[in-house]
C-alpha cells in the first residue's frame, strides 16, 4: 500500500467509526504499520522497524493528516 492509500484508509475508517476505537494493521511499502486511534487521536502508531509514535489528542483533521504524513514520510523501506 502507498502512503497516500494508507492515509485515505485511516480517514475512511475514522469517518465510519466516530467515537469508537479503530485498529489498523497494513504494510506501507515493505514496512508494517499498526495504529490504534479514536477519532483524530492516534494513541499509538508502531512500525516494524521498532519506532513508536503518538499523535495529539482532539486535534483538527488537518493536524491528524499532517501527523500521518510526517510519520509515513520518515519510514525507511
N, CA, C and O atoms as CSV, one atom per row, in Angstrom:
chain,resi,resn,atom,element,x,y,z
A,1,UNK,N,N,0.851,-1.170,0.000
A,1,UNK,CA,C,0.000,0.000,0.000
A,1,UNK,C,C,0.901,1.240,0.000
A,1,UNK,O,O,1.974,1.240,0.604
A,2,UNK,N,N,0.458,2.269,-0.671
A,2,UNK,CA,C,1.214,3.521,-0.699
A,2,UNK,C,C,0.895,4.357,0.545
A,2,UNK,O,O,-0.062,4.082,1.268
A,3,UNK,N,N,1.708,5.366,0.769
A,3,UNK,CA,C,1.464,6.296,1.876
A,3,UNK,C,C,0.105,6.971,1.701
A,3,UNK,O,O,-0.655,7.101,2.661
A,4,UNK,N,N,-0.194,7.395,0.488
A,4,UNK,CA,C,-1.461,8.070,0.217
A,4,UNK,C,C,-2.646,7.128,0.448
A,4,UNK,O,O,-3.677,7.532,0.987
A,5,UNK,N,N,-2.485,5.879,0.037
A,5,UNK,CA,C,-3.531,4.887,0.251
A,5,UNK,C,C,-3.775,4.632,1.726
A,5,UNK,O,O,-4.919,4.481,2.156
A,6,UNK,N,N,-2.690,4.582,2.510
A,6,UNK,CA,C,-2.824,4.373,3.951
A,6,UNK,C,C,-3.527,5.557,4.607
A,6,UNK,O,O,-4.376,5.371,5.479
A,7,UNK,N,N,-3.179,6.763,4.195
A,7,UNK,CA,C,-3.827,7.956,4.761
A,7,UNK,C,C,-5.313,7.969,4.409
A,7,UNK,O,O,-6.144,8.328,5.244
A,8,UNK,N,N,-5.653,7.582,3.185
A,8,UNK,CA,C,-7.059,7.518,2.770
A,8,UNK,C,C,-7.805,6.463,3.598
A,8,UNK,O,O,-8.929,6.700,4.041
A,9,UNK,N,N,-7.177,5.301,3.804
A,9,UNK,CA,C,-7.767,4.240,4.622
A,9,UNK,C,C,-8.032,4.723,6.042
A,9,UNK,O,O,-9.113,4.493,6.583
A,10,UNK,N,N,-7.053,5.391,6.649
A,10,UNK,CA,C,-7.215,5.897,8.015
A,10,UNK,C,C,-8.363,6.896,8.100
A,10,UNK,O,O,-9.146,6.856,9.048
A,11,UNK,N,N,-8.471,7.781,7.132
A,11,UNK,CA,C,-9.547,8.765,7.151
A,11,UNK,C,C,-10.907,8.120,6.916
A,11,UNK,O,O,-11.894,8.513,7.539
A,12,UNK,N,N,-10.972,7.139,6.030
A,12,UNK,CA,C,-12.234,6.437,5.805
A,12,UNK,C,C,-12.686,5.707,7.069
A,12,UNK,O,O,-13.862,5.752,7.430
A,13,UNK,N,N,-11.752,5.037,7.738
A,13,UNK,CA,C,-12.085,4.316,8.981
A,13,UNK,C,C,-12.471,5.293,10.088
A,13,UNK,O,O,-13.394,5.023,10.857
A,14,UNK,N,N,-11.774,6.427,10.176
A,14,UNK,CA,C,-12.084,7.441,11.187
A,14,UNK,C,C,-13.506,7.960,11.003
A,14,UNK,O,O,-14.257,8.085,11.970
A,15,UNK,N,N,-13.871,8.260,9.762
A,15,UNK,CA,C,-15.210,8.783,9.480
A,15,UNK,C,C,-16.299,7.741,9.734
A,15,UNK,O,O,-17.380,8.079,10.216
A,16,UNK,N,N,-16.022,6.489,9.416
A,16,UNK,CA,C,-17.018,5.427,9.556
A,16,UNK,C,C,-17.174,4.943,10.999
A,16,UNK,O,O,-18.130,4.232,11.310
A,17,UNK,N,N,-16.251,5.319,11.876
A,17,UNK,CA,C,-16.271,4.821,13.260
A,17,UNK,C,C,-16.156,5.941,14.275
A,17,UNK,O,O,-15.357,5.857,15.208
A,18,UNK,N,N,-16.946,6.989,14.104
A,18,UNK,CA,C,-16.890,8.119,15.043
A,18,UNK,C,C,-17.159,7.635,16.470
A,18,UNK,O,O,-18.057,6.831,16.721
A,19,UNK,N,N,-16.348,8.156,17.393
A,19,UNK,CA,C,-16.459,7.843,18.826
A,19,UNK,C,C,-16.263,6.360,19.138
A,19,UNK,O,O,-16.814,5.845,20.111
A,20,UNK,N,N,-15.488,5.691,18.321
A,20,UNK,CA,C,-15.103,4.297,18.554
A,20,UNK,C,C,-13.613,4.140,18.295
A,20,UNK,O,O,-13.030,4.855,17.480
A,21,UNK,N,N,-13.013,3.202,18.993
A,21,UNK,CA,C,-11.609,2.885,18.761
A,21,UNK,C,C,-11.496,2.144,17.434
A,21,UNK,O,O,-12.346,1.321,17.097
A,22,UNK,N,N,-10.438,2.446,16.687
A,22,UNK,CA,C,-10.159,1.678,15.482
A,22,UNK,C,C,-8.733,1.150,15.540
A,22,UNK,O,O,-7.845,1.767,16.127
A,23,UNK,N,N,-8.540,0.013,14.927
A,23,UNK,CA,C,-7.228,-0.627,14.853
A,23,UNK,C,C,-6.939,-0.904,13.381
A,23,UNK,O,O,-7.771,-1.470,12.672
A,24,UNK,N,N,-5.773,-0.506,12.934
A,24,UNK,CA,C,-5.381,-0.722,11.543
A,24,UNK,C,C,-4.002,-1.348,11.533
A,24,UNK,O,O,-3.099,-0.906,12.243
A,25,UNK,N,N,-3.849,-2.377,10.723
A,25,UNK,CA,C,-2.548,-3.023,10.542
A,25,UNK,C,C,-2.377,-3.254,9.049
A,25,UNK,O,O,-3.068,-4.088,8.463
A,26,UNK,N,N,-1.469,-2.525,8.437
A,26,UNK,CA,C,-1.247,-2.603,6.992
A,26,UNK,C,C,0.235,-2.425,6.692
A,26,UNK,O,O,0.975,-1.831,7.475
A,27,UNK,N,N,0.648,-2.945,5.557
A,27,UNK,CA,C,2.006,-2.710,5.084
A,27,UNK,C,C,2.004,-1.462,4.211
A,27,UNK,O,O,1.204,-1.339,3.284
A,28,UNK,N,N,2.904,-0.546,4.516
A,28,UNK,CA,C,3.122,0.639,3.695
A,28,UNK,C,C,4.485,0.418,3.057
A,28,UNK,O,O,5.513,0.488,3.731
A,29,UNK,N,N,4.491,0.154,1.775
A,29,UNK,CA,C,5.724,-0.296,1.136
A,29,UNK,C,C,6.066,-1.654,1.728
A,29,UNK,O,O,5.267,-2.589,1.657
A,30,UNK,N,N,7.252,-1.762,2.312
A,30,UNK,CA,C,7.673,-3.017,2.945
A,30,UNK,C,C,7.621,-2.955,4.458
A,30,UNK,O,O,8.118,-3.857,5.133
A,31,UNK,N,N,7.018,-1.894,5.006
A,31,UNK,CA,C,7.014,-1.678,6.449
A,31,UNK,C,C,5.612,-1.899,7.016
A,31,UNK,O,O,4.638,-1.321,6.533
A,32,UNK,N,N,5.523,-2.736,8.036
A,32,UNK,CA,C,4.250,-2.971,8.712
A,32,UNK,C,C,3.960,-1.793,9.642
A,32,UNK,O,O,4.806,-1.397,10.444
A,33,UNK,N,N,2.759,-1.244,9.523
A,33,UNK,CA,C,2.332,-0.110,10.357
A,33,UNK,C,C,1.092,-0.552,11.124
A,33,UNK,O,O,0.135,-1.054,10.534
A,34,UNK,N,N,1.113,-0.363,12.448
A,34,UNK,CA,C,-0.004,-0.727,13.323
A,34,UNK,C,C,-0.460,0.535,14.040
A,34,UNK,O,O,0.344,1.246,14.644
A,35,UNK,N,N,-1.768,0.807,13.966
A,35,UNK,CA,C,-2.316,2.036,14.547
A,35,UNK,C,C,-3.530,1.724,15.407
A,35,UNK,O,O,-4.375,0.908,15.039
A,36,UNK,N,N,-3.606,2.385,16.560
A,36,UNK,CA,C,-4.804,2.384,17.396
A,36,UNK,C,C,-5.193,3.849,17.554
A,36,UNK,O,O,-4.395,4.672,18.004
A,37,UNK,N,N,-6.438,4.165,17.173
A,37,UNK,CA,C,-6.846,5.567,17.255
A,37,UNK,C,C,-8.316,5.703,17.645
A,37,UNK,O,O,-9.104,4.762,17.558
A,38,UNK,N,N,-8.643,6.916,18.077
A,38,UNK,CA,C,-10.002,7.265,18.487
A,38,UNK,C,C,-10.284,8.643,17.909
A,38,UNK,O,O,-9.676,9.632,18.320
A,39,UNK,N,N,-11.208,8.708,16.953
A,39,UNK,CA,C,-11.468,9.949,16.215
A,39,UNK,C,C,-10.173,10.448,15.594
A,39,UNK,O,O,-9.578,9.732,14.790
A,40,UNK,N,N,-9.711,11.649,15.934
A,40,UNK,CA,C,-8.471,12.160,15.338
A,40,UNK,C,C,-7.250,11.945,16.234
A,40,UNK,O,O,-6.160,12.420,15.915
A,41,UNK,N,N,-7.418,11.244,17.336
A,41,UNK,CA,C,-6.287,10.977,18.235
A,41,UNK,C,C,-5.669,9.633,17.878
A,41,UNK,O,O,-6.328,8.596,17.959
A,42,UNK,N,N,-4.415,9.656,17.489
A,42,UNK,CA,C,-3.675,8.415,17.271
A,42,UNK,C,C,-2.972,8.106,18.577
A,42,UNK,O,O,-1.945,8.703,18.901
A,43,UNK,N,N,-3.535,7.164,19.326
A,43,UNK,CA,C,-2.953,6.814,20.622
A,43,UNK,C,C,-1.572,6.218,20.428
A,43,UNK,O,O,-0.620,6.595,21.111
A,44,UNK,N,N,-1.468,5.278,19.486
A,44,UNK,CA,C,-0.129,4.783,19.154
A,44,UNK,C,C,-0.076,4.352,17.702
A,44,UNK,O,O,-1.068,3.945,17.098
A,45,UNK,N,N,1.114,4.460,17.181
A,45,UNK,CA,C,1.402,4.047,15.819
A,45,UNK,C,C,2.776,3.401,15.848
A,45,UNK,O,O,3.777,4.073,16.095
A,46,UNK,N,N,2.826,2.104,15.597
A,46,UNK,CA,C,4.080,1.353,15.613
A,46,UNK,C,C,4.486,1.002,14.192
A,46,UNK,O,O,3.639,0.806,13.321
A,47,UNK,N,N,5.790,0.925,13.969
A,47,UNK,CA,C,6.299,0.381,12.720
A,47,UNK,C,C,7.210,-0.783,13.068
A,47,UNK,O,O,7.768,-0.839,14.163
A,48,UNK,N,N,7.359,-1.717,12.128
A,48,UNK,CA,C,8.159,-2.895,12.445
A,48,UNK,C,C,9.655,-2.615,12.482
A,48,UNK,O,O,10.449,-3.535,12.681
A,49,UNK,N,N,10.050,-1.366,12.296
A,49,UNK,CA,C,11.458,-1.010,12.494
A,49,UNK,C,C,11.710,-0.580,13.943
A,49,UNK,O,O,12.778,-0.061,14.268
A,50,UNK,N,N,10.706,-0.802,14.815
A,50,UNK,CA,C,10.872,-0.567,16.240
A,50,UNK,C,C,10.503,0.816,16.728
A,50,UNK,O,O,10.741,1.131,17.894
A,51,UNK,N,N,9.930,1.652,15.880
A,51,UNK,CA,C,9.585,3.009,16.301
A,51,UNK,C,C,8.130,3.081,16.742
A,51,UNK,O,O,7.266,2.378,16.217
A,52,UNK,N,N,7.881,3.951,17.723
A,52,UNK,CA,C,6.533,4.154,18.251
A,52,UNK,C,C,6.227,5.652,18.220
A,52,UNK,O,O,7.066,6.478,18.581
A,53,UNK,N,N,5.025,5.983,17.788
A,53,UNK,CA,C,4.600,7.377,17.678
A,53,UNK,C,C,3.255,7.542,18.370
A,53,UNK,O,O,2.489,6.587,18.502
A,54,UNK,N,N,2.976,8.773,18.814
A,54,UNK,CA,C,1.690,9.111,19.392
A,54,UNK,C,C,1.316,10.507,18.935
A,54,UNK,O,O,2.134,11.426,18.979
A,55,UNK,N,N,0.065,10.663,18.491
A,55,UNK,CA,C,-0.370,11.948,17.961
A,55,UNK,C,C,-1.053,12.805,19.010
A,55,UNK,O,O,-1.332,12.340,20.114
A,56,UNK,N,N,-1.325,14.069,18.663
A,56,UNK,CA,C,-2.014,14.967,19.583
A,56,UNK,C,C,-3.466,14.546,19.790
A,56,UNK,O,O,-4.092,13.972,18.899
A,57,UNK,N,N,-3.991,14.840,20.984
A,57,UNK,CA,C,-5.384,14.496,21.305
A,57,UNK,C,C,-6.322,15.586,20.802
A,57,UNK,O,O,-5.975,16.767,20.777
A,58,UNK,N,N,-7.509,15.165,20.406
A,58,UNK,CA,C,-8.577,16.082,20.000
A,58,UNK,C,C,-8.088,17.152,19.026
A,58,UNK,O,O,-8.377,18.337,19.194
A,59,UNK,N,N,-7.354,16.726,18.022
A,59,UNK,CA,C,-6.795,17.679,17.065
A,59,UNK,C,C,-7.726,17.827,15.855
A,59,UNK,O,O,-8.663,17.049,15.677
A,60,UNK,N,N,-7.454,18.815,15.053
A,60,UNK,CA,C,-8.201,19.030,13.818
A,60,UNK,C,C,-7.823,17.937,12.818
A,60,UNK,O,O,-6.767,17.316,12.931
A,61,UNK,N,N,-8.687,17.716,11.852
A,61,UNK,CA,C,-8.423,16.713,10.822
A,61,UNK,C,C,-7.130,17.058,10.072
A,61,UNK,O,O,-6.364,16.164,9.713
A,62,UNK,N,N,-6.893,18.336,9.840
A,62,UNK,CA,C,-5.661,18.739,9.139
A,62,UNK,C,C,-4.422,18.356,9.943
A,62,UNK,O,O,-3.412,17.956,9.363
A,63,UNK,N,N,-4.484,18.474,11.273
A,63,UNK,CA,C,-3.364,18.069,12.129
A,63,UNK,C,C,-3.202,16.550,12.121
A,63,UNK,O,O,-2.079,16.045,12.124
A,64,UNK,N,N,-4.309,15.827,12.111
A,64,UNK,CA,C,-4.311,14.372,12.025
A,64,UNK,C,C,-3.593,13.935,10.750
A,64,UNK,O,O,-2.720,13.068,10.780
A,65,UNK,N,N,-3.976,14.550,9.630
A,65,UNK,CA,C,-3.354,14.207,8.350
A,65,UNK,C,C,-1.888,14.612,8.284
A,65,UNK,O,O,-1.072,13.888,7.714
A,66,UNK,N,N,-1.548,15.752,8.857
A,66,UNK,CA,C,-0.149,16.191,8.888
A,66,UNK,C,C,0.709,15.233,9.699
A,66,UNK,O,O,1.837,14.929,9.314
A,67,UNK,N,N,0.173,14.753,10.832
A,67,UNK,CA,C,0.891,13.796,11.672
A,67,UNK,C,C,1.143,12.508,10.889
A,67,UNK,O,O,2.268,12.010,10.858
A,68,UNK,N,N,0.095,11.968,10.254
A,68,UNK,CA,C,0.248,10.752,9.458
A,68,UNK,C,C,1.281,10.944,8.354
A,68,UNK,O,O,2.150,10.096,8.154
A,69,UNK,N,N,1.181,12.052,7.646
A,69,UNK,CA,C,2.101,12.336,6.546
A,69,UNK,C,C,3.548,12.402,7.033
A,69,UNK,O,O,4.448,11.847,6.403
A,70,UNK,N,N,3.762,13.079,8.145
A,70,UNK,CA,C,5.117,13.220,8.691
A,70,UNK,C,C,5.696,11.863,9.087
A,70,UNK,O,O,6.829,11.539,8.729
A,71,UNK,N,N,4.924,11.077,9.821
A,71,UNK,CA,C,5.410,9.762,10.262
A,71,UNK,C,C,5.669,8.863,9.056
A,71,UNK,O,O,6.726,8.240,8.960
A,72,UNK,N,N,4.719,8.796,8.145
A,72,UNK,CA,C,4.864,7.914,6.994
A,72,UNK,C,C,6.003,8.339,6.073
A,72,UNK,O,O,6.621,7.499,5.419
A,73,UNK,N,N,6.280,9.638,6.020
A,73,UNK,CA,C,7.385,10.132,5.196
A,73,UNK,C,C,8.740,9.739,5.765
A,73,UNK,O,O,9.728,9.686,5.033
A,74,UNK,N,N,8.794,9.464,7.067
A,74,UNK,CA,C,10.050,9.100,7.723
A,74,UNK,C,C,10.292,7.601,7.761
A,74,UNK,O,O,11.333,7.163,8.250
A,75,UNK,N,N,9.368,6.808,7.262
A,75,UNK,CA,C,9.544,5.361,7.255
A,75,UNK,C,C,10.585,4.979,6.218
A,75,UNK,O,O,10.505,5.376,5.056
A,76,UNK,N,N,11.557,4.205,6.659
A,76,UNK,CA,C,12.598,3.707,5.767
A,76,UNK,C,C,12.205,2.318,5.294
A,76,UNK,O,O,12.063,1.396,6.097
A,77,UNK,N,N,12.033,2.177,4.001
A,77,UNK,CA,C,11.637,0.874,3.447
A,77,UNK,C,C,12.831,-0.037,3.275
A,77,UNK,O,O,12.682,-1.171,2.821
